[in-house]
Amino acid sequence: MKPVNNETIVRQLNWRYATKKFDASRKIQTPDWKTLEQSLVLSPSSGGLQPWKFFVVTDPEVRAKLRGAAYNQSQVTDASHLVVFAARVGFAAADVQRHIDRTADVRGVTLESLEAYKNMMLGVVSRPAAQVDAWAARQAYIALGTFLNTAAMLGIDACPMEGFDPAQFNEILGLDKKGYTAVVIATSGYRAEDDGYAKLAKVRYSSEDVITNVA
Amino acid sequence: MKPVNNETIVRQLNWRYATKKFDASRKIQTPDWKTLEQSLVLSPSSGGLQPWKFFVVTDPEVRAKLRGAAYNQSQVTDASHLVVFAARVGFAAADVQRHIDRTADVRGVTLESLEAYKNMMLGVVSRPAAQVDAWAARQAYIALGTFLNTAAMLGIDACPMEGFDPAQFNEILGLDKKGYTAVVIATSGYRAEDDGYAKLAKVRYSSEDVITNVA
């Protein structure tokens, strides 16, 4: 008894595409958006450390400003929802402690019992700052993958986007003051009927080209 | 008519966890593995450029060597499958051209018609080498997210792992000679009945803590 059958998964992974034109009149309904939110909250991350925040922008004025900082791409204003994936800058021992405190709280265990785990996690922050920031940014991309896949399983469109100016996004959303930086964004909603990109064949290398079996 | 209902998605995202102990006797069956392979092949990436290869290691001797380069973690030998996510090193104009050629082939269009798209993609490779490599590594994390989620939807366990020595992995698998580098790995299979980690409550920050609505 599989939770989701193989055919459904492969069909939806083929169905999804980076939506270029959204139907601005269609909004994601609340129960579906709650599921997409949960996919962000529940996303895996290294050591479970969740070095991220997600900014969900629905304010039209802010969206218009962000569009100006994203090569004027229409998805930024026309999609139902816009998620800015922000990674922690300078993730440090205090962030590890915050996670340890949360773990003790959720699991009802003592801080002492988490000491070995904590010391292992502190290894992450003992690396040079640039490496730690790169690590945090990578984690945000796991959340992006989780979000895009969840949308596909729900039959909701999405478009991941790297074409934007992080510095301007940080400024507009006040992210730097909070200790975060925008690393990637995703717009989500429903494709416009006349988005020609929806009809194009998906371009992927063959399995043989990207998968090497060491057997 | 949703492809997958909300409850199933949220339940499976809660069901999954970073499996610490696999049942070494249980193997992922071929139809399920094919679906997991497809999740790698079909994973989104920036511009669809797929700057990656996936090395699926089932050879027990190679797995034993890799375990030695991964802090002796048991998942590396005991899981049904091991995937090494490798990012392209020095992704360059020739890689863009390869993708353009593939696009022309799959869509049956002329190379000339793809000229504007190609020039946009060449923007990716015009950045400093370290930035391009960091970009490629991030894409591999989208594929990781896609893989982990697909496994969860199928009710198959997995464990993403950053705790390994990339240089040794590259050496053992001959990745550097191929122009790739190991960035993250995932083991997949079925949890051992006595993996105590399966029973622990999942630790996540609250929605309010990680999601900020700009509305």
Interface residues (C-beta under 8 A of the other chain):
Chain A: M1 K2 P3 V4 N6 T8 I9 V10 R11 Q12 L13 N14 W15 R16 A18 P31 D32 K34 T35 E37 Q38 S39 L40 V41 L42 S43 P44 S46 G48 Q50 W52 K53 F54 F55 V56 V57 T58 D59 V62 H99 R102 T103 V106 R107 A134 W135 A137 R138 Q139 Y141 I142 A143 L144 G145 T146 L148 N149 T150 A152 M153 L154 G155 P160 E162 L173 V183 V184 L200 A201 K202 V203 R204 Y205 S206 S207 V210 I211 T212 N213 V214 A215
Chain B: M1 K2 P3 V4 N6 T8 I9 V10 R11 Q12 L13 N14 W15 R16 A18 P31 D32 K34 T35 E37 Q38 S39 L40 V41 L42 S43 P44 S46 G48 Q50 W52 K53 F54 F55 V56 V57 T58 D59 V62 H99 R102 T103 V106 R107 A134 W135 A137 R138 Q139 Y141 I142 A143 L144 G145 T146 L148 N149 T150 A152 M153 L154 G155 P160 E162 L173 V183 V184 L200 A201 K202 V203 R204 Y205 S206 S207 V210 I211 T212 N213 V214 A215
